[in-house]
Amino acid sequence: MKEKIKYLKILLPISFLLFFSCDNDDEIVATAFGENLYMSDLKKIVPEKTSPNDSIYIVQQYAKNWIRQQVFLEHAKNNLSGDQMDFENKVRNYKNSLILYAFENQLLQDKLDTVVESSKINEYYDNHKEEFKLKENIVKVTYVKVPRNAPDKNQIRRLYRSTDPEDLVKLENYCTQHAATYFIDSKSWLQFNEIKREVPIQTSNQENFLRNNQNIEISDDHYRYFLYIHDYKLKGSISPLSSVKGDIKNIILNRRKQEFIKKYRNELYRKAIKSNKIEKFI
């Protein structure tokens, strides 16, 4: 390697004026193992309005790094097998993959029917329930967190366990004025761990807690928490359909995409054969 390095030659400009007044952008300023670094390459790396001293420093560092890279690159070439150096096929295959990926995405965007009927979602859910076992406990809840000095807490107690629309409107009006945080959508499923991050529930056994508690009121130094558990599902049971509809829709769409692309490719192949665009020699 030392013998090869001694053939390296660098002809850096000795002044800022010489570097930028040179009319021949193709002048070689460094060589390494048959590769050349040109004046035009160096001019591209210097930002406008850079001082002469900074410009020369940038150029010199770039050239030094370029030479070091060529040394390492030459060493790599000499130590890789022929198969490892077969980048032409790899680049071609990668380019083809990018072309196909871009075309398929555009094709799906233009042609694919993305409407998934509820009946299809229900059918998939009924036939694949074992795929939707819960990994965490989930709950339907109403909770309100208010400062300890918030007024009329008895109003919260009257309202937060209710599912009556009028009561919920009253509760939300109260919460927008006084609550630090609140959640009153009792139809949505939430992970119980999310609730524990909002409400300081102390339990080492979530399953027992959910089985034996429904109406919870807790206080700490700063806040009072009101929690009502409308419903719950334990880890290991089947997820409610409402909580996995989005997942099922994505599964159906992904299958539909695969089937569409497969059918489209097969149709193109048949057309190519019919029009004598394909010949087999083996």
N, C-alpha and C positions, 0 to 999 in steps of 0.2 A: 504493500500500500504506500509506503514511503516513496518508492520509486515513481509511482503514478502521481503522487501529490506534487512532486517537484516539477512536473510538466505544467502545473497550473500557472496561468499568467494573468495578472490583473493590471489594467492600464487605466486607473481612475484619473479623472481630470484633476489637475493640481490647483485649480482655482475655480471659483464660481463663474467667472466670466467665460473661461474656456469651455466649461460644461454647457452653458446655456447659449453660447454663441455658435456652437458647432452646427453646421448646416447638414452634416451627414448623420442622420438618425440611425443608419445601419452600421456605424462604426462599432467594432467589437471592443468591449472594455474588459471582458474576462472570458477565459476558456477553461473547461474542465472535462476531460475524458471525451473530447469531440463535441461537446455541447457549448454553445456560445451565449453570452449575455451581451445584449446590444444597448447602445446609447439610448435608443427609443424606449427600451424597457425601463431604464432608470428615470427618464424624464416623466414617465407616467406616475411615479410614486411620490414625487415632490409636490405638496400642496401649493396652491397659489399664495403669493405674498409671504413665502417663507424666506427668512433672512439667509444671506450667503453662507454663513458659518453653519447654520442648522441644515441647509440644503446639502452641503458637502458631507456633514455627519450622517444624514439620512441615506445618502447614496452609498457612502462607504460601508455602513452597517448592512444595507441591503445586499451589496456585492459580496461581503464576507459571508453572510448567511446563505446566499445562493451557492457559493463555492462549497461550503460545508454540506449543504444538502446534496449537491452533485456527488461529493465523495461518498456519502452514506448511500445514495441511490445506486452508485456503481457497485458498491460492496453488496447491496441487496440483490442486484441483478446477477452477480456472480455466485450467489449462494441460494438462489431459488431454482427449483426444478423446472423443466419445460412445461409441465402441467400447471404449476403455480404461476408461471409467467404468461399463461394463455388468457390475457385480458381482453383480446379482441372479441372472442366469443362471449365472454362475460358482459362486456359493454353492449354488444349487439343484443344479447338476451334481455339485459336490463332495459335497454331502449324500447325493445318490442313490448315488454311488460308495461312500461309507462304508457305507450301508445294505446294498448288494449284497455288499460285501466281508465284512461281518459275517455276513450270512445264508449266504453260500457257505461260509465257514469252519465255521459251525455245521453246515451240511448235510454237508460232507465229514467232519467229526468223527463225525457220527451214522451216516452211510450208507456211506462209502467203505470198500471192502475194501483193507486195507493190507498184506495178506500177499502177498509176492512169492516165488513158488516158485523154487528153485534152477535148474530147467530153463529158466525164463524168463530168468534172469540169464545162464546159459550161452549161450542162443540169441542174446541181444542181443550178448554179448561176441564170439561167433563171427562175427556179421554186421557188426560195427562196430569191428573191431580197430584200424583206422587212426585211430580217434578217441582211442586210448589209448596213443599214443606217449609214451615217457618224456621228460620235460624235464630230468631229473637222473639221475645214476647212483644205483642202489639196490643194497643188499646185505642178505644174511642173515648175521648175525655172532653170535659170543660174545665179550664183552670183560669184562675185570676190571681195575680200577684199585686198587692197594694201596699203602700207604706203603712206602717203601724198607726200613723196619725190620720189616715184617710177617713173621711166622714161616712156615716151611715153604713157600717159594715153589715148591719142586719138586712139591708136591701140586697146585698150580695147573697147572703144566706137564703133569702127568699127566691132568688132568681137563678143561681148558677146550676141548680140541679134540674131545671125545667127544660123541656124541649118545645114548649109553646112558642111560636114565632113572635108573639107580642112581648113575651118575657125576655126573649133573646135580644130584641131591639132595645128594650129598657136596659138590659145588662150591658150591651155594647155602648150605649150612651154613657152609662156610668163609667165604663172602663176607659173610654176615650178621654174622659176628664181626670180620672184619678189613678188608673192602674199603671204599674210599671211595665208589665207584660200581661197578655191574656190570650186565650185560645178558646173560641166558642163554636167551632165547627164540629159538632158531635157526630157527623156522618163520616168523617175522615179517620183513617187508621194511622196511628203514629207508633213508632218504636217506643216501648216503655223506657228505655235508656234515655231517649230524648227528653221525656217528661222528668226523669230524675235529675237531669241537668238543670231544669228550671225550678223544680220543687225539691226541697231538701228532705227527701224520703229516706229514712234509715231502715234498711232491710238487707239481710244476707240471703234471703230466699224470696225471689221475686214471685215465684209461682204461688207460694203460700200467701204472700201479701195480696196478690190479685184475687185469690179465692176468698179472702176474708175481709177485704176492705173495699168500700165503694165510695163513701163520703169522707173526705179527709180535709182537716183544717189544721194547719201547722203555722207556728210563729218562730221567728228568730229575732235578733236584736234590732233589725231594721224593717222587716216586712212580715206581712201575714199572707199565707197561701191558702187558697180554696181550690180543692180538686175533687171533681166528681167523675168516677169511672163508669161510663155508660155500658161498655162491653169490653171484652178482652179475648185474646187468643194466645194460647201458650206455645212456646217453642216446641217444634216437632209436629204440631197439628197442621192441617192444610190451610194455606193462605186464603183469605176471602177473595172472591173473584174481583171485587172492586179494587183491591190493592195490587193486583197483578195484570190488570187489563192492558196497561202500557207495555209490559214485557211480552205478553202474548201477541199483541199487535205487531211488535218488532220481529218476533219469531216467524209469524205468518208472512210478513213482508219480505224477510230475508229468504225464506223458501220460495216465495213468488219470484224474487229477483233471480235466484239460481235457475229456476225452471224457465223463466223468460229468456235468459242469456243462453241456456242450453238449446232451447228451441230455435232461437235466432241463429246461433252458430250452425246448427244442423241444416237449417233452411238455406243458409249461404253455401254450405258445402254441397247440398243437392243441386243448387243452381250452377255452381262452378263445374260440377261433373256434367250436367246436362248441356252446358255451353262449351264443353271440351276445353276448359281452362286448366284442367288437371291431367297429368300423365303420371303413371306409375311405371317404374323400371325394375322393381323387384317384387 
